[in-house]
Structures are given as C-alpha cells and as structure tokens.
Amino acid sequence: MKLTPKQLVELHGFNNLTKSLSFNMYDICYTETKEEREAYINYIDEQYNADRLTKILSNVTDIIGAHILNVAKQDYVPQGASVTILVSEGPVDESPQESFEESPGPIPVGTAVVGSLDKSHITVHTYPEYHPADGISTFRADIDVSTCGEISPLKALNYLIHSFETDVMTMDYRVRGFTRDVTGHKLFIDHEINSIQNYIPDEVQEMYDMIDVNVYQENIFHTKCKLRDFNLDNYLFGYTKDKLDVEKQAFITDKIKAEMDELFYGKNMNHN
C-alpha cells in the first residue's frame, strides 16, 4: 500500500490530539543447551544495551521531527537497561543531559527505555526470555511513541521495523482527544488513515503475512505481521543446519514455526 498523503488542517491553536504508536516485535532462536541460551542472551544484551537503544530512540526523535531535552539511561546486571529521553516538538538551546539512577529493588530481566516528550513520550522495553525445557529463546521489544501536536509517530515505523531482527511484530495506532479548526469545529483526527499498512513500504509488506483489526469509528488501528520466508540457519545460534541431520532439522523447524504461530495469533495452539 502507498502512504496516504497527509491532509493539512488549519487549527485554532495548539493541536491537542494525542497520536500513539505501539510497536511490539519478537526475535526467535533455537537454543538447545544451557551454553547456547547464555550465549544468545549475552548477544542480545550486547546488541540492545542502553547505548544502542538510546541511539535508536534518538533517531526516532529526529525522524518524527522532535528535539531531545534530556537523556537518562541505566544498564542492569545480569542483563537489561533503561533509558529515558525527554523531547520537545520545537528546538531547544541546551544540549541533552544524561542522568543515571540505581534500581531500588530487584533488577528485572530485560531492557527498558523511556523517552518522555514535553508533550508526550517515547519508551522501549526489552525482554529476553527462554524456557530450558523446549529449546526456544525469545527476544521481545516493546516500543511506544506517543506524540501531541503536528508530529506523527507513524513517520518512524519503517525505521523501527529495520532496527530490530523481527520474526513477528504487532503494531497499534490510536488517535485520542480532539483539537479544533479555526472555526471552532472539533477534529478527532487530523489525517487520513485506514490501516497501519498505509505507512509500511511495499518491500516490507512483501516479507510478511499481515492481519488487520481496525475500529475506524474509534480511530484505533491494529496490524500484526509474521515473516513469510523461513530459513532454519537464521534461527540457530553458533552453527548452521548442515551440522544437523534431516530429522533434527525438521524437529527444530516445527518448534520454531509453532512458536511463531502462537505469537502471531496470540494464543496457545496444539501442534503435533
């Protein structure tokens, strides 16, 4: 689908509409041994530490046309990190400042990044997860971009998709509140949209199976995606499928595809 052109509306004053994009992604890996699981978690922790996540959120800020006011970030032990970014819709004079806070209680597994705008916020939380019995390790990242005014979080969607290794992703977009045009008429949305897919490039759409669940009268849009092409080598950590016999390849393939189906459909499914 092509990007729907934005319709410009002359407003009475500040645009009070809140536009929120939630982007949820999963990366899946087969890790049969304790050593493989630890190596995968360490890899994720290195790839998506506080510094890397801060860079991703900073780029999102640039893409949507916002400006950073402040940055706070924290890495955790044994893994995970937190980042907070304050941004504004207009430019600021002072350079971003960094602050660091210690966790007051038990340290969570995963990573959290929060970017708060002077009108709204940006957040990202990451969750490395595995179960020692089934050999599947999963890395999940939840990104929320909520803006007020004219800036739109949908501008950053394509960048977010390419910033993570994504097997399954779920996206929600909602416009809340109202603003007014110069005549005083209430506007509950200030741009045309009938699907989040309007903002996903054609070449990305070709890579995924997609399902929409939209509530148009409430300005709520939901899209979920599952990678179409399957290459077992992309789901093995530290070796390739030629190291496995055909029966083992089929076994691992079934487990990974079952995991992807359950994440995509959001429910436990019976697989033989």
N, C-alpha and C positions, 0 to 999 in steps of 0.2 A: 504494500500500500504506500501511496505517496503521502508526504507530510501535508496536512491540511493547513492552508495559509491562515495566519492569524488575522482576525478582523479587528481593526483599530476602533476603539470606542472612546469618545471624549467624555471624561469623567468630571464630576463636580469638584472633587478634591482628592485626597489620598485614596488609593484603591484598597478597600478593606477586605477583598476576597482573600481567603487562605487556600493555597493550592498545595496539596500534599502528595508526594510520590513515595511509595514504599516498594523497595526492590529487594527481593529475597532470592538468594542463589545457593546452589548445592554443588560441591565437587565431591565425587565418589572415588574411592580407591580400594582395591583388594589387598588386605594386609593379613596374611595368614599367621605369622609368628609375632611374638612379643617384640622382637627386634625390628621387624618391618613396621609395626604400629608406632613404635617410638621414633623411628626414622621419619615416618610420614608426618607425625605431629611436630617434630622438630623442624622439618622442612616448611610446614605451614606457618609455624611460629616465626621463622626467619623471613619468609616471603611476605607475610602480612603483619609485621610488627607495627608499633606505634608510629615510627618514622614513615614507613611505606603508606600506612593508612592516612596519615596526616597529608602526605603528598597527594593521594587520591582525592581527599576531601577538598584540598586547596584547589586542585584542578576543577573539581565540580563547581566550586565557588566562582572561579574565573568563567567557566562555561555559561553559567546562568546569569552572569553579569553582576554578581555581588562582590563585596570587598571585605577582607579579613580584618577584624578588630582585635582579636586575641586568640592565642592557641594555648591549650593546656593538654599535656599528654603524660601517660604513665604506662610503662611495661610491667608485667607481673611475673612472678615466679610460682610455678614452673613454666607457665606459658600464658600468653594473652597480653593485652594492652588496652589503655583507654586514652582517648583524645577528645578534647573539646575545642571547637572553633567558633568564635564569635564573628559574625559578619554583618555588614550593612548593605543596603541597596545602593547607597551613594559612596563615593570615595572618602577615605579618611586620611588625616595628616600624619598620624603616628604609625610607626612600624608595629607589626604584630608582636605581642609579648607572650612568653611561654611561662607557664606555672606548673608545678608538679605537686601532686598530693599523694599521701600514703593511704593505702586501703585500711579502713577502720576495723574490718572484720575478716572473715575467711576469704581467701583470694579465689575468685571464680576461674573456671577453666574457660579460656576463650579470650576474645578481644572486644573492647568496646570503644567506639569513637563517637563523640557528640560534638556537633558544630551548631552553636546557637547564634541565630541572626538577631539583629536589633529588632527585626520584625518577625522572626521565626527561627528555625534551627535546622541543622544537618546532623545526623547521627549514623554511626555504623557500629554494629556489634558482631563479633565473630565467635563461632562455636565449633572447635574441633571435637569430634565425637567418635567413639568406637565401641564395639561390643566384642569382648575377647572370644566369644563362642562362635560367631558367624563369619569372622574374617573381613567384615566390611568396616572401613573407616570413612567418615563423612565430615567434610568441612562446610559449614554454613556461615553465610554472611548476610546480615540484615542491614540495609541502608534506608534511612528515611530522610527525605529532603522536603521541608515544609517552608513555603515562602508566602509573603504578603506583598502587595504592590504589583508592579508590572512584570517582575522577573518570574520565569517559569521553570520549575524543576524538570519538566519534560525535555528541556534542551540538553540535559546531561545524561539522558537514558542510554544513548548509544555508547557513550564513553564508559558508563558503568558496566555495561554488558561486556565490553572488551577489556575491562580492568581485572576481571576475575576469570578463573577457569571454570566455566559454567556448564554443568550437565543438565540441571533442572533449575528453572527460575520462575518466580511468581512476582507479578507486579500489580500494585493497586494505586489508583489515582483518584483523588476526590477533591472537589471544589466546595468549600464551606463558606457560610456567611453571605453577605451581599455588599455591593457598593452602589453608587448612584451615578447616572449620567448627568449632564449639565441641566437637564430639565427636572431633575429630582426623581426620575423613574428608577426603581430598584433593578439591579442586574445581579442575577445569581450565578452567572458565568460570563466571562468576557472574551471567550474564544470558542471556535467551533471544534468539536471532537466527538467522534462516535466510537472510538476504540483506541486503546494504548498502542495498538499496532500501527496507527497513523504515524507514530513517531519512531518506529523501528525500521531501519533501512531494509530494502528488498533482499539484499545479500544475507542479512542476518535472519530474516524470516524464512529463507530457503533452508537454513540449517536446523530449524526447529519445527516440531509439531506444536500447534498452538490452539488453545481453547479460550474463548471469551465468556465472561459472565458480567453483564453490564446492567446497571439500574439507571437508565437515562434520566428519568424524572427527578432523581436524587443527585445527579452529577457524580455517580460512583462508577468506576470502570475497573475491571479486573481481567488480567490476562496471565495465563500460565503456559510454560513452554518446556518441551523435552527435546533434547538433542536427537536428531534423526539417525545420523551415521554412527555406527558402533565399530570401534577398533579396540580390541582387547588390550593391545600394547599401551593404550592411554590410561588404563585402569590398573596396571601393575606397577609396583614401586621397587625399582632397583634391578629389574630384569625384564626380559621380553617373552612373549608367548612361545617362541621357538624352544625355550627351556622346558616347556611342559608337553606332556603327551596329549593326544586329542581328547581323551576322556576328561582330563583335568581342565583343559581349555573350555570344554562345554559346561562343566560344573561351575566354574567361576563366572562364565558368561551369563548363565541362568541366574546366579545370585545377584550379580550387578544389575541386570535388567529388571529383576524383581524389585530391587531397592529403588531404581529409578521410577518404576511404575507406581510404587506406593507413595513416593514423594510427589509425583506428578498428580495423582488422583486424590492425595490427601487421606488415604485410608489403608488399613492392613488388607492385603489380598492373599488368597490361598494360591500358592504355586507348588506344583509337584516337583 
